[in-house]
Amino acid sequence: MSDRLSALSAAVTAAKERARAMELEHGQVVAMIAAARDGIVEAHAVGDDAAVARLSKDREQLEGGAIRDAEERLEGARVAVSRAEVEVSTYAASNIEGLLRERHPSARAAVKAVAASVAALGQAQGKWDTVQADVAALLRLAGQNTGSLPRFPETLATLVRDARRAGGVDVPAPLPAPLKAARVIAED
């Protein structure tokens, strides 16, 4: 189901890219019409009737066909985007249970990773403290000052303390409540 959702989402992206291309094309035609108009005005200003006739013919072709075609292509691209978005939304809504079920393994893995990270942070500070205590003992044994030894960063120490206080806090699965309670936690 997720593969189908990805394919539908890719179709939305492709439709949006095509719509952007059609917007650029439409903008170019509009710019060409504006340039032709400006050229006609300038030709009138200098009395160049031949240039006025040529530029007027060019503008009429642009206004008569090119702009209409560009507008139709742009509107068609916008309709394609709308249809693709409706299709992906409809698919997701129709298949939400299955799509969420496919995410259960990732949700369980995320919960386990958070719990493991909290435990690992405490263990890492313990290792750091052990090494620092060993170095401090060596310095004292050698008659040296231990004042230059760095301290464990207070921000991290606060995180470790907070994690230890949290202790038995259950990390919720990143799924909607009914699905979490009914399926994910039961599967753990």
C-alpha positions in Angstrom: 0.0 0.0 0.0 2.8 2.4 0.8 4.4 1.7 -2.6 1.1 2.7 -4.3 0.9 5.8 -2.1 4.4 6.7 -3.1 3.6 6.3 -6.8 0.5 8.5 -6.4 2.6 11.1 -4.5 5.2 11.0 -7.3 2.4 11.6 -9.8 1.4 14.7 -7.9 5.0 15.9 -7.9 5.2 15.3 -11.7 1.9 17.1 -12.3 3.1 20.1 -10.3 6.4 20.2 -12.2 4.4 20.2 -15.5 2.1 22.9 -14.2 5.2 25.0 -13.3 6.6 24.5 -16.8 3.2 25.6 -18.3 3.2 28.7 -16.1 6.6 29.6 -17.4 5.6 29.0 -21.0 2.4 31.1 -20.4 4.6 33.9 -18.9 6.9 33.8 -21.9 4.0 34.3 -24.3 2.6 37.1 -22.2 6.0 38.7 -22.2 6.3 38.3 -25.9 2.9 40.0 -26.4 4.0 42.9 -24.1 7.2 43.2 -26.1 5.3 43.3 -29.3 3.0 46.0 -27.9 6.0 48.0 -26.7 7.6 47.7 -30.1 4.4 48.8 -31.8 4.2 51.9 -29.6 7.9 52.7 -30.3 7.3 52.2 -34.1 4.4 54.6 -33.9 6.6 57.0 -32.0 9.2 57.1 -34.8 6.6 56.8 -37.6 7.8 53.4 -38.9 4.6 52.1 -40.4 6.3 48.9 -41.8 7.5 48.0 -38.3 4.0 48.7 -36.9 2.5 46.4 -39.5 5.0 43.6 -38.9 4.8 43.8 -35.1 1.0 44.1 -35.2 0.9 40.9 -37.3 3.2 39.2 -34.7 1.1 40.3 -31.8 -2.1 39.2 -33.5 -0.6 35.7 -34.0 0.4 35.6 -30.3 -2.9 36.9 -29.1 -4.9 34.8 -31.5 -3.2 31.4 -31.0 -0.2 31.3 -28.8 -1.7 32.9 -25.7 -4.9 30.8 -26.0 -2.9 27.6 -26.4 -0.6 28.5 -23.5 -3.6 29.3 -21.3 -5.3 26.0 -22.2 -2.1 24.0 -21.5 -1.7 25.8 -18.2 -5.3 25.1 -17.2 -5.0 21.4 -18.3 -1.8 21.1 -16.1 -3.7 22.6 -13.2 -6.5 20.2 -13.6 -4.0 17.3 -13.7 -2.5 18.5 -10.4 -6.0 18.7 -8.8 -6.9 15.2 -10.0 -3.6 13.8 -8.8 -4.0 15.4 -5.4 -7.6 14.1 -5.1 -6.4 10.6 -6.1 -3.6 10.5 -3.6 -5.9 11.8 -0.8 -8.7 9.4 -1.7 -6.3 6.5 -1.7 -4.8 7.5 1.7 -8.3 8.0 3.2 -9.5 4.6 1.8 -6.5 2.7 3.0 -5.5 4.5 6.2 -5.7 1.4 8.4 -3.5 -0.6 6.1 -1.1 2.2 5.6 -0.7 2.8 9.3 -0.4 -1.0 9.9 2.6 -0.9 7.5 4.2 1.7 9.7 3.9 -0.4 12.9 7.5 -1.9 12.5 8.9 1.6 12.1 6.9 2.9 15.1 8.1 0.0 17.3 11.7 0.6 16.1 11.4 4.3 16.9 10.1 3.6 20.5 12.9 1.1 21.1 15.5 3.5 19.7 14.4 6.3 22.1 14.5 3.9 25.1 17.9 2.6 24.0 19.2 6.2 23.5 18.1 7.2 27.0 19.8 4.2 28.5 22.9 4.7 26.4 23.1 8.4 27.4 23.3 7.4 31.1 25.8 4.6 30.3 27.9 7.1 28.3 28.0 9.5 31.2 29.0 6.7 33.5 31.9 5.7 31.3 33.0 9.4 31.0 32.8 9.8 34.8 34.8 6.6 35.3 37.6 7.7 33.0 37.6 11.2 34.5 37.9 9.7 38.0 40.8 7.4 36.8 42.6 10.4 35.4 42.0 12.5 38.5 43.4 9.6 40.6 46.5 9.5 38.4 47.0 13.2 38.7 46.6 13.2 42.5 49.0 10.2 42.7 51.6 12.2 40.7 51.0 15.2 43.0 49.4 17.2 40.2 46.4 19.6 40.4 43.1 18.2 39.2 41.6 21.6 38.7 42.3 21.6 35.0 40.2 18.5 34.4 37.0 19.3 32.4 33.6 18.6 33.9 30.9 16.7 32.2 28.8 19.3 30.3 26.0 20.5 32.6 23.5 20.4 29.8 24.1 16.8 29.2 24.2 16.0 32.9 20.8 17.6 33.2 19.5 15.4 30.4 20.9 12.3 32.1 19.3 13.3 35.4 16.0 14.0 33.7 16.2 10.7 31.9 16.9 8.8 35.1 14.0 10.6 36.9 11.7 9.7 34.0 12.8 6.1 34.5 9.7 4.0 33.7 8.1 6.5 31.3 6.6 4.7 28.4 7.6 6.2 25.1 4.4 6.3 22.9 4.5 5.0 19.4 4.1 7.7 16.8 0.7 6.4 15.7 -2.9 7.5 16.4 -4.1 6.5 19.9 -6.6 3.8 19.0 -4.0 2.0 16.8 -1.3 2.5 19.3 -3.3 1.0 22.1 -4.9 -1.8 20.2 -2.0 -3.0 18.1 1.4 -1.6 18.5 1.8 -1.8 22.3 0.1 -5.2 22.3 2.6 -6.5 19.8 5.6 -5.3 21.9 
